[in-house]
Structure formats: C-alpha cells, structure tokens
Amino acid sequence: MEMLRRFNLRFALFDDDRYTEAQHDSDNPFDTEQLIICSLDFVRRNKQRLELLAEADWDLLVVDEAHHLAWSETAPSREYQVIEQLAEKTAGVLLLTATPEQLGMESHFARLRLLDPNRFHYFAQFVAEQQHYRPVADAVSTLLADHAISKDEMNLINDLVGEQDIEPLLQVANSDRDGKDDARKELISMLMDRHGTSRVLFRNTRNGVKGFPKRELHQIRLPLPAQYQTAIKVSGIMAARKTVEERTRDMLYPEQIYQEFEGDSGTWWNFDPRVEWLMGYLTSNRKDKVLVICAKAATALQLEQVLREREGIRAAVFHEGLSIIERDRAAAFLASQEDGAQCCCVRRSARKGVTSSSPAGW
C-alpha cells in the first residue's frame, strides 16, 4: 500500500493463497509479477518455493531487518542460507538494517559476505584487516588535506595500493598542476576499493539526510498512584528470580503490573495520572494531531475507548494486529482535518506506519 501510494509502484504481496492462485497461470508463480513482496518465512518453509524464487530472473533483492540473519562459520541459520541462495543468482542485493554491528563483528561480516563473497570469504582475515585500518585512514586523511605529501606518506600509499603503478598519479597529486584534485580523488577511490568494507556499506544518519523536524523533550513529572506502588511491591516479592534488568523493565509499565494482579476488573485508567494529563492536553490543544506510543496493543485499545467515552475525543488505533485495509483506514482517519481523529494510540512496534506533528510517549 505504501509503495503504491507514495511511489506508484504496484507490488504483489505473495502469501500461500496468492502463490496457489499464481500456479494456475505459470509453471513458475513468481514469473507472473515483476515486483513482489513476501516474508522470509513464506520462502524458508518450502524448498520448492525457494527454488522457483531463485530461478526467477530478479534484478534486485531487498532484505529488511537484515541483522536478524544469524550466521556462524559452522552453523549458518536456515534464514541466512535462503538469502544466500537468492543473492547468488540476483544481480543487485540491498540489505537494510539500522543496527549493522549490534550483534557483533561476526554478524556484520556475515552480511558483508552476502554482498561480496569474493571480497569477504574468511572471517579470520576480516578480523585481522579490521585491526590494521589506521594506516588506511591516515593515507585517506593525507589525500583529503590540502598540503604537500611527504615521501613517507607517498610510500605508505604506494604500499597500500600494492599491485598497480601509481607513481605518475602520486606526482600529479603532489603538485600544483591541473588535475591535482582529480588525482587525489582517484587515489582515495583505489584505497576504498582495496580496504575495509569498500562500497558495499552505506550509512544514513540524520547528519547526512536533511529535512528532519527538530524535536524538543518536555518532561512531565506525575505522582505514582498508591495502587501502582502496592502492585510494584508485591510484584517485586513474587519476581525475586528475575534479573535486575527484567524488574527495571517491568516497572516502566506499572499499568501492566497492576492489570496482572487485578485481571479484567483492573481499571487502571481510572486513577492513572497520565490518562488525566493526556485528556487535559488534548482538550486544550484541539487543533494538534498527537501520537501516543504504547508498549502494548491492549493499552492502545483501552486508551482509545477511555478518550472516546469520557471526553468524546476522536482517536485512531494502530497496532500490528490490524490488516492492511484497517491500517489504511486508521491512517486516513488520523489524516482527515475536518472530522478525523485528533490523536492516534499506537503500539510501539507499529509506530513506523504513522506520522504526527506532536508525538508523546506512554
């Protein structure tokens, strides 16, 4: 839906039903469409399906959340093997991840290996190279700086480039002649191609991508209700076996702790000061569109009901349990300026699908 609306690209969403239907039209169901989106699990659990997908003539393979592809030299995961088989037969491969090095150097190497197996084939060699990048960085810094290159620096660059005769290029780069800047850029390009992650890793940061709105944090301090204090104390006694990290994480969501003890009769929204504050803010700022991020889908659903019943505030709900059509309706309800929702209560993991001018945490 997003690809169609924003870029006018009509992707086919392949699942079991769509796959079965396409089998009637072609020996290879994946040949019936040029643009396809499917889950990794959809491909992983059927060997024939994977073989047919690999046989289709794809120009580009895009893998989202690529850091979940687990790999080791002795035991690569089935998911990794699936992507590896597809990558071998696809001209272009794009792996998307916000945390490329979060799971360690081995995991980072595994993704580089998918992109350029000829360059990244031995993990031990990759680790050894990582420890000798300082000279490469120094050489690039020398070429970027607008000063003369010393003899030692020229020797270093010569050694790093290695097999190619770059003496004439170095002479031009170290002169005041026309072409000096181009010569330095070409030498930097040579170093990039021979060392490090070369051109297979690109980082997008807020510093490099313009147009982000500025955000300001406004902390609102609210008292902890007695009901929550009691529930937290009892939970602490009963959860003695939990780690400090787990207990700390639980206390970030006191309404869940309270609900666990009280069950369906636990109406936490009747005394939680955050609910009163939110209703006051919404009624005082009727023209603002507000995004309320919740840890659980149940919390988002309960908040929507409370806002609607107690103050008549229109609110949309957005969580991973909604179908594509339901998500589209919720987004349209929030986007409408005349009779649309003033706020959207969204499950944290589904927040990427919603935009707002005034986000608030929950």
N, C-alpha and C positions, 0 to 999 in steps of 0.2 A: 504494500500500500504506500509506504514512504517513497520507494523508488519511483513509483508511478506518479505520485503527486508532486514530488519535488524535482524529478529529472525526466519525467515522461518516458521511463523505461519500464516496459511491461515484463516483469519476471513471472515465471511459472513456479508455484510452490508445490514441490513434489513430496507427497506422502504415500502411504500404502495404497489409498484409493486412487490417487492420480496416476500412480505407477501402473496399477492394474488396468486402468482405463486406456493409458497410452500404449499398452501392449497390443491392443487391437489395431493400432494404426501403423506400427512399425516393428520390425524384428528387434530393434534397439529402442526402447521407450524414450531414452534420453536424446535421441536424434529428432524428436518431434518438436523440440523447443530450442531456441538459441540462447536464452537467458533463464537459468534455473537456480532456485534456492532450495536447499534441502538440509536436514540436520545430519550431523555426523553419525548419530545413532541409526538413522534410517539406512545409511550405507554400510555401517560396520556390521550389522547383524545379519547380512545376507551376502554370501560370497558371490553369487551370480550377479546380483545387483551391482556390486563393486566392479566386477569385470566388465560389465556393459558400460558403466560410467567411465571407466578408464579407456574403453575403446572409442568413445565419442571424441570427436575432434575439437577439443576446447582450446581457446586462445588464452584464457586467464582463469586461474583458480584462486579464489579469495577465501581465506580461513579466518573467521573471527574468534576472539578469545584463544589465540594460538598457544598461550602459556599453559593451557591445560593438557597439551600433548606430552605425556610423560615418556621419557626415554632414558635408557642406560645402554652401555655397550653390550651387555649380556642379556638384557631383558627389555626391549622396547615394547611399549604398550600396543594393544591392537589398534587403538585410535591413531597412534603415530604411524603405524605400518600402512594404514589406509591412506593417510595423506601422502606418505612417501611414495606409494604406488601411483597415486594420481599425479603427484608432482613430476615424476619421472617422464610422464607422457604429455605434460602440458607445457606450452611454450613460456607462459608467464605465471609466476606464483607470488601472491601477496599475502603475507601473514600479519594479522592485526593483533596487537596486544598493547595494553597500557603499562604492563609491568614486565619488560623483556628479561630482566635479570633478577626478578624477585625470588625465583625458585633455585637460584644458584647458577654457577658457571656451566655446569653440565647441561642443564635445561636450556640455557642460552645457546650453547654450542649445537644442541640437537636441532634447533630451529634454523640456525645458520647452515647446517648440514643439508636441510631440505631445500634451501635456496641455491646453494652452490656446493654440491657434493665433491666436485673436483678440488675445490679450494679448501674445504673443511672436511677432511676424511679421518683424521686421527685426533682424538680428544687430548691425548698427552702432548702432542705437538702444539695444539691450540693453547694449552695452558702455558707451555714454555714460551710461546710467542707473546703472550699477554704480559709476561714478566720483562720483556725487552722492548717495550714500546717507547720508552723515554728517549732513546736516540732518534726515533722516527718523529716524535713530537718536536724535538729540538730542531731537526732538519726543516720541518714544515714552518716552524716559527721563524727560522732564519730566512727562508724564502719569502715569507709574508712581510718581514720587516724591510724597510726601505733604506738599507745600509749595505755596504760592501761585504761580500762573502769572503771570509778568511780561507787560507789554504787548508787548514784543518777541517773547516766546515765543508769545503768542496770535496775533500777526501771522504768525509762521512757520507755525503750524498751519493758519491760515486759508489761506495761500498754497499749502500742500501739499495740502490737501483740494480747493481750487480752486472747482469749479463749484457747489458746494452752500453754502447759507447756514447756517453753523454757529454764528453769534453767540449765539443763545439757549443752545445746548448748552455753549459755552465759558463763559458766565456761570454756569451751574449747576455746571460742573466746577471753577470757580474760587471757589466759595462754600462755606459750611458747611451748606447746606441738604440735606434728604433728597434722595437721588438723585445726589449728587456722584460717588460711586464708579461708578455705572452710566453716568453721562455720560462719565466718563474712559474707561471700557471701550469705549463706543460710538465715541469719537473714535479710540482706538487701532485699533479694527476698521476704521474708514474709511481710516486710513493704510495698514493691511495690505492692503486691497483695491486700493489705488491705486499702491502702490510695491513694488518688489522682486519676489520670487517668490510673493507673495500667499499663497494657501492651497494651492498645488499641490506644495509641498516640505515633507516632514516628516522629521526626523532622529531616529532612535532611537539613543541612546547608553547605555552602562552606567550613567551617572548618572541617566538617566531611567527605566530599566527595572530594577525591583528583583528580588531573588531569585537573583542570580548567586553561586555559591560563591566564596570567596576562594582565590586561588592564590598559592603561595609558590615562588620559584625556588630550587632547590638544585643548585648546580653541582658536577659530579663530574669532577675532573681525572684523566685517564688518559694513560699514555705512548703516543707514536706508535710503532708497531712498525717494525722495520728494513725489513720487506717494503714497507710503505707509503712509507717515506722514499725507498727506491730507486725505486719506481714514480712518485712525485711528481717526483723529479729528472729521470728520463727523459722524463716527460710534459712537463715544463717546457721541455726542449730541443726536443722534437718539435712543441710547440704555440707556437712563437715568434710566429706570426702572430696568435694570439688576443689579445684586449684584456686589460688587467689585470683588468677586471671578470669576464670569462669565466674566466680562470685562477683567480681567487679563488673563484668559484662552484664550479669543478671540485674544488678542494681541500676543500670542505665534505663531499665524499663520496669519501673515499680508497678505499673498497672497490670503487667503480665503476672508478676508475683502474686499480687492481690487476687487476680482472677483465678489463679490456680487453686487457691485456698477456698474461695467463695463459690466457685463454679458459675453456673448460669445466673445465679442470684446476685453476683458481684457487679453492682452498677457503679464502677469506679468513676465514670464521667459525672456523677452527681456531686462529687466532692473534690475532684482533681482541679487544682487552681489553674492549670494550663488550659483547661476547657473554658473556664470563665474568662481568662485573659484573651483567648482566641476569639471568643464571641464578641467581647468588647472591642477588640481591634477591628474585626470585620464590620461591625455595625458603625464604627467611627470612620471607616475608610471604604465606603460603599463602592467607590469608583476603581479601587485597586483589584487586580487579579492576584490571588495569593496561592502559593503552592505549599501544602502541608505534607511533609515527608514522614511516613510512619514506618516502624520496624516490621509490623505485621499487617497482612491484608485485613484481618479481623478488626484491628484498631481503626484502619481507614474506613471500613464499613460502618462501625459504631459511631465514629465521629460525624460522618455524613448524616446519619439518622438523627443524632442529637442536634446538630446545627439546623436541620430542616424542621424538626418538631418543636424545638424550644424558641428559635428566633426567626424561623422562616427564611433562613439563609440557603440559597441555592448552592449546592456543592456537587461536583463530579467525583467519581471514584475511579481510580486507575490501579490495577494490580495484574499480576501475571496470570491469574485465572480467567481473565476476560478473553473472548475470541477477538479476532482481528476486527470484525464488524463492530463489536461492543466497544473496543478501544477507540475506533474511529468516531463513534457516536459520542463517547465521553470527551474526546478532544474537541469535537465540534461544539459540544455543549459549553465547554470552557471558553472556546474562542469567540463565541457569539457575544457581541457588545450590547445588544438590546435586551434579550431575555435569557441570556446564558448564565452559567454558573459563575459565582464570584470567586470561589476557591476550588481547588482540586486536592482531595485527600488521596495520596498515592503511596503505594508500597515501595519501600526503598529500592528494591531490585528492579522495579519497573519505571523508575523516575526518568530514565533516558528518553522515554517517549513523550514527555510533557515538558513544555517550556512555560516560564512565568516571569513576570517582572518583579515579583516580591516573594522570594522563597522563604519558608520558615521551617525550622527543624522540629521534630517531635520525638 
